[in-house]
Amino acid sequence: MERYPINLHEYEELAKKILPHNIWDYIEAGRGDEITLKRNNEIFNEVFLRPNKMVDISTIKLQTTILGEKTSFPLMIAPAGGHTFCDEEGELATIRAAKNEDVIAGVGTNSSFTIEDISNVTDKPLWFQIYHLTKEIDEMLIIRAEKSGYKVIVLTVDGPVPGMDHLRPKERDIRNAFVNPVNTERVNLIGEIAGMGYKKGDKEIQLGGLNPREQLLWEDIEWFKSITNLPIVIKGLQSSHDAKKAVSCGVDGIVVSNHGARGVDTLLPSLQSLPEVIEAVDGKCEVYLDGGIRRGADILKALAFGAKGVMIGRPFYWGLAVGGENGVIDVIKILKEELEQAMKYCGVTDVDNVDSNLLSYSFS
Ligand SMILES: Cc1cc2nc3c(=O)[nH]c(=O)nc-3n(C[C@H](O)[C@H](O)[C@H](O)COP(=O)(O)O)c2cc1C
């Protein structure tokens, strides 16, 4: 019998054995030579910890708030489509797991269950993620999310064409002649539900298939703010100049992210972008990080750089593949325990008070 994984690397290994090869590749792949994919994770190992000794660590505070919402620790589920690749219950299982562990979860437009059905399985905060399709579609999705009680709108801006696989799929997917299984259809965009004229089975609403409709420009943020009262988080920034623009547009949060290296290769590893974004933002909005986080110590490092929280993407697919909802719960628990362990050893007692002196690194 297969041994239960004890860390996220083992979850990855086991998920690879369980999932069909083409599904595994679709989830796991980065773009091009996968240099950024590799570096996203490796770079955490180039940051070393300088612990504080003889600190009273009898109480460790992992709980915090993210945009005013409580979470048991500063980890969020990154919004991503296609959880049904790994488990029939897909997003429903992931969101129940997030509820169980009391963490905030992102839900993608591309999910395989509707905005409404997903919100019905939890009373914990959900963030709703959109790509810009057209203003009409965006508004319709945002209104539905608002009505269903989502707390934040995440606008992903690192896909200059909606559906980043539109021009040229990732190479592993070309090699596998990958076609999305029908159970990963973007149900939120189907006509009967959304009134947009798409029909079940339309190629356009398969994952990765949406055609670009309108460009997204900085001046459009004003429009997004005018149609919703929910906080707006921009996902996919990597530079100080964009971070400054985001702040001047009045966004509430920024996710420093290179989309798990799925968009274009040789983008900066996301952790490497974090210091300049933190500096540029200068406390005017919250900053989060995703990309390559696989250990509790990685979370501690991101917090020490000044992130308010982190997101994970691929690891919850691994959890789903290995154990469905329980697998995702376990992935979250492992990261929580590892974070607490790392905090104790480093003499850090509060996730809201992690000093940058903890860090030793040489990248800039
Ligand atoms: C299979 C897959 C699908 C994704 N779909 C989306 C999506 O629909 N919207 C989005 O903003 N990000 C999407 N992402 C990116 C994640 O939100 C996140 O930025 C990334 O996975 C973080 O890197 P990590 O996988 O190394 O943790 C997807 C990632 C994966 C692996």
PDBQT file of the ligand as one rigid body, heavy atoms in Angstrom, charges set to zero:
ROOT
HETATM    1  C1  LIG A 401      -3.843  24.108 -13.628  1.00  0.00    +0.000 C 
HETATM    2  C2  LIG A 401      -3.778  25.556 -13.238  1.00  0.00    +0.000 A 
HETATM    3  C3  LIG A 401      -4.824  26.406 -13.585  1.00  0.00    +0.000 A 
HETATM    4  C4  LIG A 401      -4.774  27.756 -13.225  1.00  0.00    +0.000 A 
HETATM    5  N1  LIG A 401      -5.848  28.560 -13.524  1.00  0.00    +0.000 NA
HETATM    6  C5  LIG A 401      -5.836  29.850 -13.108  1.00  0.00    +0.000 A 
HETATM    7  C6  LIG A 401      -6.968  30.685 -13.343  1.00  0.00    +0.000 A 
HETATM    8  O1  LIG A 401      -7.981  30.263 -13.903  1.00  0.00    +0.000 OA
HETATM    9  N2  LIG A 401      -6.880  31.969 -12.914  1.00  0.00    +0.000 N 
HETATM   10  C7  LIG A 401      -5.779  32.472 -12.280  1.00  0.00    +0.000 A 
HETATM   11  O2  LIG A 401      -5.743  33.650 -11.918  1.00  0.00    +0.000 OA
HETATM   12  N3  LIG A 401      -4.694  31.692 -12.046  1.00  0.00    +0.000 NA
HETATM   13  C8  LIG A 401      -4.712  30.411 -12.435  1.00  0.00    +0.000 A 
HETATM   14  N4  LIG A 401      -3.626  29.612 -12.176  1.00  0.00    +0.000 N 
HETATM   15  C9  LIG A 401      -2.460  30.179 -11.472  1.00  0.00    +0.000 C 
HETATM   16  C10 LIG A 401      -2.612  30.039  -9.945  1.00  0.00    +0.000 C 
HETATM   17  O3  LIG A 401      -3.657  30.860  -9.464  1.00  0.00    +0.000 OA
HETATM   18  C11 LIG A 401      -1.335  30.469  -9.220  1.00  0.00    +0.000 C 
HETATM   19  O4  LIG A 401      -0.980  31.760  -9.625  1.00  0.00    +0.000 OA
HETATM   20  C12 LIG A 401      -0.161  29.523  -9.441  1.00  0.00    +0.000 C 
HETATM   21  O5  LIG A 401      -0.581  28.182  -9.573  1.00  0.00    +0.000 OA
HETATM   22  C13 LIG A 401       0.792  29.650  -8.252  1.00  0.00    +0.000 C 
HETATM   23  O6  LIG A 401       1.924  28.875  -8.438  1.00  0.00    +0.000 OA
HETATM   24  P1  LIG A 401       2.124  27.400  -7.795  1.00  0.00    +0.000 P 
HETATM   25  O7  LIG A 401       1.307  26.486  -8.614  1.00  0.00    +0.000 OA
HETATM   26  O8  LIG A 401       3.588  27.180  -7.933  1.00  0.00    +0.000 OA
HETATM   27  O9  LIG A 401       1.679  27.447  -6.335  1.00  0.00    +0.000 OA
HETATM   28  C14 LIG A 401      -3.650  28.265 -12.528  1.00  0.00    +0.000 A 
HETATM   29  C15 LIG A 401      -2.607  27.406 -12.188  1.00  0.00    +0.000 A 
HETATM   30  C16 LIG A 401      -2.661  26.069 -12.517  1.00  0.00    +0.000 A 
HETATM   31  C17 LIG A 401      -1.528  25.170 -12.103  1.00  0.00    +0.000 C 
ENDROOT
TORSDOF 0
